[in-house]
Amino acid sequence: MKSKQLAENRGKKISELNKQIEKLQTELLELKLQTSVGKLKDVHGLKFRRRDIAQLKTIKREKELSENA
């Protein structure tokens, strides 16, 4: 994700972040299936999806902690 997208995601609500995380996890699963079948040539997409999911989870956790403080 680019820094512009990260800044936009920081302004989103937790429920919106959850939806986006679920979407990316579904895409990651599809990429893994394509890799196992041998249809996927570009495996770098797996790395990028995992990184995007981790970044969104981090933003979500930061929001949760700031709400409780």
N, C-alpha and C positions, 0 to 999 in steps of 0.2 A: 504494500500500500504506500502511496505517496504521502508526503507530509500534509498536503492539502486534504486528502481523504481522512487522515488521522484526526485532523483538526475538526472536520465535519462530524466524525464519529464521536468525538468528545462532547459535542453538543446534543447528541441523541439521548433518548431515555433508555433505561435498562431493558425495557420490553422490546424496543426496536433493535438494540444490540443483540438480544437473545435470538430474534428472528434472523438477523444477519449471520450470526454464528451457526445457526441450524442450516441455513442455506449453504454456507461454505463447507460445513461438515458433509452435507449431501454431495456436493461437488467433489470433495476429497474422496469420498467412498466410490463415486463413479470413476474417478481417475485411477484409483487402486484396482478396481475391477478390470478396467481397460488394460492396465499394466499386466495383470495376471494372465489375461487372455492373449496378450501380445499385440494388441491393436495400437497401444500408445507408444509413439516413438519419442516424444518430448517428455521426459520424466521430471524436468525441472518444475513443471506445474505443481507437482506434489509438494515440493519444498516451499513454494510460494504460498500455497493454500494453508499449509501448516503454520507458516509464519503469520499470515493474516489472521488466522483463528487465534493464535497466541496473543497477538496485539489487541484484538477485540476483547478477549477475556481479561487482559490486563486493564483495559479501560473500564470494563464492567466492574472489576474488583475495586478499582480506585473510586468509582462512583458509590459503590456499596459502603466502602469505608468512610467516605466523606459524609454520607447521609447519616451514619451512626454516630459520628463525632459531634 
